[in-house]
Amino acid sequence: MMRSYRALTWDHPRGYEALAAAASARADVDGVDIQWEKQPLEGFESHPIEELCSAYDIVVLDHPHLGEAVARGCLQPLEALFEASDIAQWQAQSIGPSLRSYQIGGQTWALPLDAAAQVMACRPDLLDAPPPATWADVIDLPAATPVALSLAGPHAILTFMSIAATLGEPIGSLEPGVFVSEPTGRKVLDVLRALYRRTAPETIALNPIRMLDLMSSTDRLALCPLIFGYVNYSRGATTSRAVRFADVPTFSGAPSEATSVIGGTGIALSTRCEATPALLAHLRWLLSEPAQREFIPQHAGQPSHRAAWHDGRVNELTHGFFERTSRTLEQSWVRPRFDGYIAFQTEASAMVRDTLARGAGDADLLNGLQSSYRQCFKPV
C-alpha cells in the first residue's frame, strides 16, 4: 500500500510548483503519495517551527529555524536515514554553503532543495550605465534613479548583515555573543542612511516578492542593491520592464568581496514522519543532477546544484540569472542557527527600520542590537 505524507512549503511558484509536479509525476515511479500544502512567505520566515512539525511529515524550512527545531526535537537527523556517501555527495555538489547551512552539531537536518542569497536586482532600461559594482556607485546614482532598500519583515537586519559581511565582518564573527564592532556597524549605517533617504515610502513594507512585482510591473523602481534573488522574474522576460540580477556591490569593486546572507530552502522530515525507502528515493531524486538541472528549472524552481547554476541552457532560459549571481552564492554567509535567533531577527529588523525612519543616532541602534543579540544568543 502506498504511504501518504502531509507536506508544507511556501506559497510562491518557486517554492511550490516543482515539488507538486514531482509528487504527481513520480508517484507511481517512487511509490509514494505526497500532498503538498502552502503557507505565505511570512509564515515561512517566522512561523514557529514546532507547530509546523507537529502537523506535517515533510517541512520546507529556512536554515535559521534549525536551532529552534533541534532544541525542541522536531526533526530527524538525516544521517539516520541516508548513507554518509549520500550526504557527502550533496555537500560537494551544492552551491556555496547550501548544505552546510542545514548542519548543526555534526548532523544534517535538511536537504538543500533550493539556493538563494541576497543579490542585486535592477531594471537596465532605467539605468544610464551598467549595474553599479560598488556601494559608492549605488549611492552616487542620479537622484532621478529610483532605488530602494529591502526592509520589510526580517529583511532590514538581513540587509545590515549582508553589508557587514561584505566589509569582512559577518555578525558574531568577532567572538561569541558579540554582534558587530562599532566601526563596522557605523559603516553599514552610513550606507543604509544614504539609501534610505531615497527609498520610496511605498516600498518599506514590501517583502522581496512584492518588491520585485513592483519593479517588473511599473517604472517606480530601478534598483534594489540587496534582495533575495527570484529566478522567476528573469524567465523569458524580453520587455523593457525585464528585471535582471547581478552579484552584490562591494566596497572596493573586488569580486572576491561579493558576499551576502544566504537563504534558500531545505526539505526536512519531522519526527512524526515514518520515512519509507520510497520517500527517501523520492528525496534522492529531487537532489539528483537530472532533477536539479532539468525538472526543477522547468517547473519554476531555483535549484541548489552547482551544475545547474552553470548550465548553459538553464542560463539561456533565465537571461543569465544563475551565472550572473553565482559568485555571491559561492561566497555567501550562513546566519546563526541558535535557538532564539528568529526572535532576535524580528526584533533587530524593527530596530533598524525605526532608527532609519526617526533618524536616531548610530550608537543607540548599535547598543540596542548588541544587547538584543547578547540576550538571545546561545552557543550551538
NORVEN-V322260 format. One record per residue. N is the residue number from 1. PHI is phi in radians with two decimals (none if undefined). Layout:
n->{N & N}
phi->{PHI & PHI}
This chain:
n->{1 & 2 & 3 & 4 & 5 & 6 & 7 & 8 & 9 & 10 & 11 & 12 & 13 & 14 & 15 & 16 & 17 & 18 & 19 & 20 & 21 & 22 & 23 & 24 & 25 & 26 & 27 & 28 & 29 & 30 & 31 & 32 & 33 & 34 & 35 & 36 & 37 & 38 & 39 & 40 & 41 & 42 & 43 & 44 & 45 & 46 & 47 & 48 & 49 & 50 & 51 & 52 & 53 & 54 & 55 & 56 & 57 & 58 & 59 & 60 & 61 & 62 & 63 & 64 & 65 & 66 & 67 & 68 & 69 & 70 & 71 & 72 & 73 & 74 & 75 & 76 & 77 & 78 & 79 & 80 & 81 & 82 & 83 & 84 & 85 & 86 & 87 & 88 & 89 & 90 & 91 & 92 & 93 & 94 & 95 & 96 & 97 & 98 & 99 & 100 & 101 & 102 & 103 & 104 & 105 & 106 & 107 & 108 & 109 & 110 & 111 & 112 & 113 & 114 & 115 & 116 & 117 & 118 & 119 & 120 & 121 & 122 & 123 & 124 & 125 & 126 & 127 & 128 & 129 & 130 & 131 & 132 & 133 & 134 & 135 & 136 & 137 & 138 & 139 & 140 & 141 & 142 & 143 & 144 & 145 & 146 & 147 & 148 & 149 & 150 & 151 & 152 & 153 & 154 & 155 & 156 & 157 & 158 & 159 & 160 & 161 & 162 & 163 & 164 & 165 & 166 & 167 & 168 & 169 & 170 & 171 & 172 & 173 & 174 & 175 & 176 & 177 & 178 & 179 & 180 & 181 & 182 & 183 & 184 & 185 & 186 & 187 & 188 & 189 & 190 & 191 & 192 & 193 & 194 & 195 & 196 & 197 & 198 & 199 & 200 & 201 & 202 & 203 & 204 & 205 & 206 & 207 & 208 & 209 & 210 & 211 & 212 & 213 & 214 & 215 & 216 & 217 & 218 & 219 & 220 & 221 & 222 & 223 & 224 & 225 & 226 & 227 & 228 & 229 & 230 & 231 & 232 & 233 & 234 & 235 & 236 & 237 & 238 & 239 & 240 & 241 & 242 & 243 & 244 & 245 & 246 & 247 & 248 & 249 & 250 & 251 & 252 & 253 & 254 & 255 & 256 & 257 & 258 & 259 & 260 & 261 & 262 & 263 & 264 & 265 & 266 & 267 & 268 & 269 & 270 & 271 & 272 & 273 & 274 & 275 & 276 & 277 & 278 & 279 & 280 & 281 & 282 & 283 & 284 & 285 & 286 & 287 & 288 & 289 & 290 & 291 & 292 & 293 & 294 & 295 & 296 & 297 & 298 & 299 & 300 & 301 & 302 & 303 & 304 & 305 & 306 & 307 & 308 & 309 & 310 & 311 & 312 & 313 & 314 & 315 & 316 & 317 & 318 & 319 & 320 & 321 & 322 & 323 & 324 & 325 & 326 & 327 & 328 & 329 & 330 & 331 & 332 & 333 & 334 & 335 & 336 & 337 & 338 & 339 & 340 & 341 & 342 & 343 & 344 & 345 & 346 & 347 & 348 & 349 & 350 & 351 & 352 & 353 & 354 & 355 & 356 & 357 & 358 & 359 & 360 & 361 & 362 & 363 & 364 & 365 & 366 & 367 & 368 & 369 & 370 & 371 & 372 & 373 & 374 & 375 & 376 & 377 & 378 & 379 & 380}
phi->{none & -1.25 & -1.42 & -1.82 & -2.26 & -1.67 & -2.30 & -2.27 & -2.30 & -1.92 & -1.48 & -2.74 & -0.88 & -1.10 & -1.58 & -2.08 & -1.05 & -1.16 & -1.15 & -1.16 & -1.14 & -1.16 & -1.07 & -1.29 & -1.20 & -1.94 & -1.00 & -1.34 & -1.17 & -1.56 & 1.23 & -2.51 & -1.95 & -1.99 & -1.80 & -1.50 & -2.00 & -2.24 & -2.24 & -1.11 & -0.96 & -1.09 & -1.19 & -1.03 & -1.40 & -2.43 & -1.12 & -0.93 & -1.16 & -1.09 & -1.13 & -1.16 & -1.24 & -1.33 & -1.90 & -2.24 & -1.43 & -2.15 & -2.29 & -1.53 & -2.35 & -1.78 & -1.04 & -1.10 & -1.37 & -1.10 & -1.00 & -1.09 & -1.15 & -1.21 & -1.07 & -1.74 & 1.12 & -1.48 & -2.08 & -1.68 & -1.18 & -1.28 & -1.09 & -1.41 & -2.07 & -2.06 & -1.25 & -1.03 & -1.15 & -1.09 & -1.15 & -1.10 & -1.15 & -1.13 & -1.09 & -1.22 & -1.60 & -1.42 & -1.21 & 0.96 & -1.58 & -0.96 & -1.25 & -1.02 & -1.14 & -1.82 & -1.96 & -2.43 & 1.04 & 1.34 & -2.24 & -1.83 & -1.98 & -2.78 & -1.78 & -1.32 & -1.27 & -2.48 & -2.18 & -2.75 & -2.68 & -1.19 & -2.30 & -1.70 & -2.08 & -2.63 & -1.90 & -0.96 & -1.21 & -1.76 & -1.86 & -1.52 & -2.63 & -1.00 & -0.92 & -1.09 & -1.64 & -2.19 & -1.15 & -1.10 & -1.11 & -1.09 & -1.12 & -1.53 & -1.00 & -0.92 & -1.01 & -1.37 & -1.48 & -1.29 & -2.14 & -2.47 & -1.64 & -1.56 & -2.20 & -1.23 & 0.93 & -1.37 & -1.29 & -1.11 & -1.31 & -1.16 & -1.13 & -0.99 & -1.09 & -1.12 & -1.16 & -1.06 & -1.13 & -1.12 & -1.33 & 1.58 & -2.33 & -0.99 & -1.04 & 1.37 & -1.47 & -1.25 & -2.91 & -0.98 & 1.50 & -1.75 & -1.23 & -2.79 & -1.24 & -1.09 & -1.04 & -1.18 & -1.02 & -1.18 & -1.11 & -1.06 & -1.16 & -1.03 & -1.17 & -1.07 & -1.13 & -1.06 & -1.52 & -1.10 & -1.08 & -1.97 & -1.44 & -1.12 & -0.95 & -1.15 & -1.63 & -1.03 & -1.66 & -1.57 & -1.25 & -0.97 & -1.11 & -1.16 & -1.11 & -1.24 & -1.05 & -1.09 & -1.12 & -1.54 & -2.04 & -2.40 & -1.86 & -1.56 & -2.59 & -1.75 & -2.73 & -2.20 & -1.25 & -2.48 & -2.73 & -1.08 & -1.27 & -2.23 & -1.05 & -0.99 & -1.45 & -1.99 & -1.50 & 1.11 & -1.42 & -2.18 & -1.34 & -1.15 & -1.72 & -1.16 & -1.58 & -2.13 & -2.12 & -2.61 & -1.06 & -1.21 & -1.15 & -2.11 & -1.61 & -1.84 & 1.60 & -1.31 & -1.00 & -1.14 & -1.54 & -1.21 & -2.57 & -2.83 & -1.27 & -1.42 & -2.15 & 1.36 & -2.33 & -2.05 & -1.89 & -2.11 & -1.94 & -1.28 & -1.22 & -1.42 & -1.39 & -1.67 & -1.37 & -1.53 & -0.96 & -1.14 & -1.14 & -1.11 & -1.11 & -1.11 & -1.16 & -1.03 & -1.14 & -1.03 & -1.57 & -1.24 & -1.07 & -1.02 & -1.17 & -1.27 & -1.55 & -2.13 & -1.09 & -1.13 & -1.07 & -1.27 & -2.12 & 1.15 & -1.59 & -2.25 & -1.15 & -1.79 & -1.24 & -0.97 & -1.07 & -1.18 & -1.15 & -1.94 & -1.29 & -1.08 & -1.17 & -1.06 & -1.24 & -1.10 & -1.25 & -2.08 & 0.92 & 1.30 & -0.89 & -1.26 & -1.12 & -1.27 & -2.08 & -1.13 & -1.08 & -1.07 & -1.09 & -1.09 & -1.79 & -1.24 & -1.97 & -1.59 & -1.15 & -1.04 & -2.18 & -1.22 & -1.15 & 1.99 & -1.12 & -1.06 & -1.10 & -1.09 & -1.01 & -1.15 & -1.16 & -1.14 & -1.10 & -1.10 & -1.08 & -1.10 & -1.06 & -1.13 & -1.12 & -1.15 & -1.19 & -1.57 & 1.23 & -1.21 & -1.24 & -1.06 & -1.07 & -1.06 & -1.17 & -1.11 & -1.15 & -1.15 & -1.12 & -1.11 & -1.13 & -1.11 & -1.12 & -1.11 & -1.19 & -1.51 & -1.09 & -2.42 & -1.03 & -1.66}
